[in-house]
Amino acid sequence: MSAEARTATPIVLLHGLLGERRDWDALIARLDGLRCLALDLPGHGDNRRLHVRSFDEARRWLCGELERRGIRRYRLLGYSLGGRLALHHASHRPAGLGVLMLESAHPGLPEQQRPARLAHDDAWAERFEEEPLESVLTDWYRQPVFADLDESTRTRQVARRLGNHGPAVAAMLRATSLGRQPALGAWLAGTGLPVWYLSGSRDAKFHGIGSELARRCRRLRHLSLPGGHDLHLDRPDDVAEAVRAWCRDGAGDP
């Protein structure tokens, strides 16, 4: 890493459920000259024994990580669950956050839809606790949001995630269910923070969310890239180009 990269405003990267910090390696390798810090979420990777019970506890965990590493100014990029945690963190207006990028991340459900989502996620959590991980993962990656995966890609993705610990995943899924997430679409519509939203053109659900957010939110830019739900793994060159443009656009300093 160059001296310039070491002193630049860092990009803090948060992976999704079932992921780990190394999910960002291909992207980071294409961001030479930019300082990047990828973290393992609670319940994942080297933090699999660390549990949080709510979005607020996850926010306090992230604040603690930043403080422990001496990071006072930063850019924040989160994918899926990591994007939802990043959005929750940003909504508390932390002093050091300069720009936000969300990849395939949900802004939150209306109140009336939350009980059904809680039940849905609790059913998956029970499976992660009780059943062989490979069997659960095989079904997990057959959900509609992963419809763009062909059979060989799905098999590779299952193999990639077999290092997870089922009960730890279950605990994180319950704590950070979309049914527990505050609805932050209104916050996004009013914030002065520069926000970019990435979605895959083959990911109908999140492409639609990005388009709707861009219509409603004055500081949010929606960028649609070729691909599905998991862009930074499948299209690292395209995402790297977007990240560089995002850094130039937002500068990264509060």
BASETOR-207258 format. One line per field, with one value per residue (C-alpha): residue in one letter; residue number from 1; x, z, y. Coordinates in nm, 2 decimals, always signed. Each point is the difference from the previous one (the first is absolute). Layout:
<bamis>
resn	[A, ...] $
resi	[NUM, ...] $
u	[X, ...] $
w	[Z, ...] $
v	[Y, ...] $
</bamis>
This chain:
<bamis>
resn	[M, S, A, E, A, R, T, A, T, P, I, V, L, L, H, G, L, L, G, E, R, R, D, W, D, A, L, I, A, R, L, D, G, L, R, C, L, A, L, D, L, P, G, H, G, D, N, R, R, L, H, V, R, S, F, D, E, A, R, R, W, L, C, G, E, L, E, R, R, G, I, R, R, Y, R, L, L, G, Y, S, L, G, G, R, L, A, L, H, H, A, S, H, R, P, A, G, L, G, V, L, M, L, E, S, A, H, P, G, L, P, E, Q, Q, R, P, A, R, L, A, H, D, D, A, W, A, E, R, F, E, E, E, P, L, E, S, V, L, T, D, W, Y, R, Q, P, V, F, A, D, L, D, E, S, T, R, T, R, Q, V, A, R, R, L, G, N, H, G, P, A, V, A, A, M, L, R, A, T, S, L, G, R, Q, P, A, L, G, A, W, L, A, G, T, G, L, P, V, W, Y, L, S, G, S, R, D, A, K, F, H, G, I, G, S, E, L, A, R, R, C, R, R, L, R, H, L, S, L, P, G, G, H, D, L, H, L, D, R, P, D, D, V, A, E, A, V, R, A, W, C, R, D, G, A, G, D, P] $
resi	[1, 2, 3, 4, 5, 6, 7, 8, 9, 10, 11, 12, 13, 14, 15, 16, 17, 18, 19, 20, 21, 22, 23, 24, 25, 26, 27, 28, 29, 30, 31, 32, 33, 34, 35, 36, 37, 38, 39, 40, 41, 42, 43, 44, 45, 46, 47, 48, 49, 50, 51, 52, 53, 54, 55, 56, 57, 58, 59, 60, 61, 62, 63, 64, 65, 66, 67, 68, 69, 70, 71, 72, 73, 74, 75, 76, 77, 78, 79, 80, 81, 82, 83, 84, 85, 86, 87, 88, 89, 90, 91, 92, 93, 94, 95, 96, 97, 98, 99, 100, 101, 102, 103, 104, 105, 106, 107, 108, 109, 110, 111, 112, 113, 114, 115, 116, 117, 118, 119, 120, 121, 122, 123, 124, 125, 126, 127, 128, 129, 130, 131, 132, 133, 134, 135, 136, 137, 138, 139, 140, 141, 142, 143, 144, 145, 146, 147, 148, 149, 150, 151, 152, 153, 154, 155, 156, 157, 158, 159, 160, 161, 162, 163, 164, 165, 166, 167, 168, 169, 170, 171, 172, 173, 174, 175, 176, 177, 178, 179, 180, 181, 182, 183, 184, 185, 186, 187, 188, 189, 190, 191, 192, 193, 194, 195, 196, 197, 198, 199, 200, 201, 202, 203, 204, 205, 206, 207, 208, 209, 210, 211, 212, 213, 214, 215, 216, 217, 218, 219, 220, 221, 222, 223, 224, 225, 226, 227, 228, 229, 230, 231, 232, 233, 234, 235, 236, 237, 238, 239, 240, 241, 242, 243, 244, 245, 246, 247, 248, 249, 250, 251, 252, 253, 254] $
u	[+0.00, +0.13, +0.06, -0.28, -0.24, +0.10, -0.09, -0.31, -0.35, -0.08, -0.28, -0.16, -0.17, -0.27, -0.09, -0.34, -0.15, +0.21, +0.29, +0.34, +0.25, +0.18, -0.30, +0.13, +0.35, -0.06, -0.15, +0.28, +0.26, -0.14, +0.00, +0.37, +0.07, -0.31, +0.01, -0.24, -0.10, -0.23, -0.15, -0.15, -0.35, -0.11, -0.07, +0.23, +0.36, +0.23, -0.29, -0.22, +0.00, -0.11, -0.38, -0.21, -0.37, -0.13, +0.09, +0.10, +0.25, +0.14, +0.04, +0.18, +0.22, +0.09, +0.07, +0.23, +0.19, +0.05, +0.12, +0.23, +0.17, +0.03, -0.23, -0.16, -0.10, -0.12, -0.21, -0.24, -0.10, -0.23, -0.15, -0.35, +0.00, +0.32, -0.18, -0.29, +0.24, +0.19, -0.33, -0.11, +0.34, -0.01, -0.35, +0.15, +0.21, +0.35, +0.24, +0.26, -0.21, +0.05, -0.18, -0.21, -0.03, -0.27, +0.02, -0.33, -0.12, -0.35, -0.10, -0.26, -0.35, -0.33, -0.13, -0.27, +0.24, +0.25, -0.17, -0.01, +0.37, +0.09, -0.18, +0.18, +0.34, -0.07, -0.08, +0.33, +0.18, -0.15, +0.14, +0.34, +0.00, -0.13, +0.08, +0.33, +0.14, +0.04, -0.36, -0.12, +0.24, -0.12, -0.35, +0.10, +0.16, -0.32, -0.19, -0.14, +0.27, +0.26, -0.19, +0.28, +0.24, +0.04, +0.05, +0.38, +0.02, -0.25, +0.21, +0.32, -0.19, -0.11, +0.35, +0.13, -0.23, +0.05, +0.25, -0.29, -0.12, -0.38, -0.10, +0.21, -0.17, -0.34, +0.07, +0.10, -0.30, -0.24, +0.17, +0.01, -0.31, -0.14, -0.31, +0.20, +0.16, -0.13, -0.15, +0.26, -0.14, -0.12, +0.34, +0.17, -0.24, +0.10, +0.37, +0.27, +0.24, +0.11, -0.13, +0.06, -0.22, +0.13, -0.23, +0.03, -0.21, -0.10, -0.10, -0.36, -0.08, +0.29, +0.03, -0.36, +0.09, +0.29, -0.21, -0.27, +0.26, +0.16, -0.34, -0.07, +0.34, +0.17, +0.36, -0.02, +0.14, -0.11, +0.25, -0.12, +0.28, -0.02, -0.05, -0.21, -0.02, +0.37, +0.18, +0.33, +0.07, -0.13, +0.09, +0.30, +0.13, -0.33, -0.04, +0.36, -0.07, -0.32, +0.19, +0.27, -0.27, -0.18, +0.32, +0.06, -0.37, -0.03, +0.36, -0.05, +0.05, -0.28] $
w	[+0.00, -0.09, +0.25, -0.16, +0.04, +0.37, +0.08, -0.22, +0.14, +0.03, -0.15, +0.27, -0.16, +0.16, -0.16, -0.01, +0.20, -0.03, -0.13, +0.14, -0.05, -0.27, -0.22, -0.09, -0.10, -0.38, +0.02, +0.23, -0.24, -0.26, +0.22, +0.01, +0.15, +0.22, +0.36, +0.08, +0.32, -0.02, +0.32, +0.11, +0.13, +0.33, -0.03, -0.31, -0.08, +0.29, +0.18, +0.00, +0.38, +0.03, +0.02, -0.02, +0.09, -0.20, -0.27, +0.28, +0.14, -0.35, -0.03, +0.33, -0.12, -0.32, +0.19, +0.24, -0.30, -0.15, +0.33, +0.07, -0.33, +0.03, -0.29, +0.03, -0.36, -0.24, -0.29, +0.06, -0.25, +0.09, -0.19, +0.08, +0.38, +0.02, -0.19, +0.24, +0.29, -0.18, -0.06, +0.36, +0.11, -0.24, +0.12, +0.34, -0.18, +0.13, -0.02, -0.21, -0.28, -0.33, -0.26, -0.01, -0.26, +0.02, -0.21, -0.03, +0.34, +0.12, +0.16, +0.23, -0.01, +0.09, +0.35, -0.13, -0.19, +0.29, +0.18, -0.31, -0.06, +0.36, -0.03, -0.33, +0.14, +0.32, -0.21, -0.18, +0.34, +0.13, -0.30, +0.04, +0.36, -0.05, -0.35, -0.18, -0.14, -0.35, -0.03, +0.13, -0.22, -0.31, +0.07, +0.10, -0.34, -0.17, +0.13, -0.27, +0.08, -0.13, -0.31, -0.23, +0.13, -0.23, +0.16, -0.01, +0.15, +0.27, +0.08, +0.03, +0.23, +0.23, +0.02, +0.08, +0.29, +0.17, +0.24, +0.19, +0.33, -0.02, +0.35, -0.04, -0.33, +0.16, +0.28, -0.24, -0.22, +0.29, +0.13, -0.33, -0.17, -0.25, +0.22, +0.28, -0.22, +0.03, -0.33, -0.12, -0.34, +0.14, +0.15, -0.33, -0.17, +0.24, +0.07, -0.13, +0.00, -0.35, -0.06, -0.29, -0.05, -0.21, -0.14, -0.26, -0.31, +0.04, +0.37, -0.06, +0.36, +0.10, -0.34, +0.06, +0.35, -0.13, -0.27, +0.25, +0.25, -0.28, -0.09, +0.36, +0.14, -0.10, +0.10, -0.12, -0.33, -0.12, -0.22, -0.18, -0.09, -0.21, +0.24, +0.28, +0.38, +0.09, -0.22, +0.18, -0.03, -0.35, -0.16, +0.19, -0.29, -0.05, +0.38, +0.03, -0.28, +0.19, +0.33, -0.15, -0.15, +0.34, +0.18, -0.25, +0.02, +0.38, +0.09, +0.32, +0.26, +0.22] $
v	[+0.00, +0.34, +0.28, +0.19, -0.30, -0.04, +0.36, +0.03, +0.00, -0.38, -0.19, -0.23, -0.30, -0.21, -0.34, -0.17, -0.29, -0.32, +0.20, +0.11, +0.28, -0.19, +0.03, +0.34, -0.12, +0.01, +0.35, +0.13, -0.14, +0.23, +0.31, +0.06, +0.34, +0.00, -0.10, -0.28, -0.17, -0.31, -0.12, -0.33, +0.06, -0.15, -0.37, -0.03, -0.07, +0.08, +0.16, -0.32, -0.01, +0.36, +0.04, +0.31, +0.02, +0.29, +0.26, +0.24, -0.25, -0.06, +0.38, +0.02, -0.29, +0.19, +0.33, -0.20, -0.15, +0.34, +0.15, -0.29, +0.04, +0.38, +0.07, +0.34, +0.08, -0.28, -0.10, -0.29, -0.28, -0.28, -0.29, -0.15, -0.05, +0.20, +0.28, -0.01, +0.03, +0.28, +0.19, -0.03, +0.12, +0.30, +0.09, +0.09, +0.26, -0.10, +0.29, -0.17, -0.15, +0.18, -0.21, -0.32, -0.28, -0.26, -0.32, -0.20, +0.12, +0.05, +0.33, -0.16, -0.13, +0.17, -0.09, -0.23, -0.22, -0.06, -0.28, -0.22, +0.07, -0.08, -0.34, -0.07, +0.08, -0.20, -0.30, +0.03, +0.05, -0.32, -0.19, +0.15, -0.11, -0.35, -0.13, -0.09, +0.33, -0.13, -0.09, +0.34, +0.19, -0.20, +0.12, +0.35, +0.06, -0.11, +0.30, +0.24, +0.27, -0.25, -0.10, +0.13, -0.28, -0.29, -0.35, +0.01, +0.34, -0.10, -0.30, +0.21, +0.25, -0.28, -0.13, +0.35, +0.03, -0.33, +0.16, +0.16, -0.11, -0.06, +0.12, +0.32, +0.08, -0.07, +0.24, +0.28, -0.07, +0.04, +0.31, +0.18, -0.13, +0.24, -0.03, +0.18, +0.26, +0.36, +0.12, +0.26, +0.10, +0.33, +0.07, -0.07, +0.24, +0.28, -0.06, +0.23, -0.29, -0.10, -0.36, -0.23, -0.31, -0.30, -0.26, -0.27, +0.03, -0.37, +0.05, +0.12, +0.06, +0.21, +0.17, +0.12, +0.11, +0.20, +0.17, +0.09, +0.14, +0.21, +0.15, +0.09, +0.10, +0.32, -0.11, -0.36, -0.13, -0.34, -0.18, -0.32, -0.24, -0.32, -0.29, -0.13, +0.04, -0.05, +0.25, +0.05, -0.38, -0.05, +0.34, +0.14, +0.20, +0.18, +0.06, +0.13, +0.25, +0.11, +0.03, +0.22, +0.23, +0.00, +0.10, +0.28, +0.12, +0.00, +0.08, -0.19, +0.27, +0.12] $
</bamis>
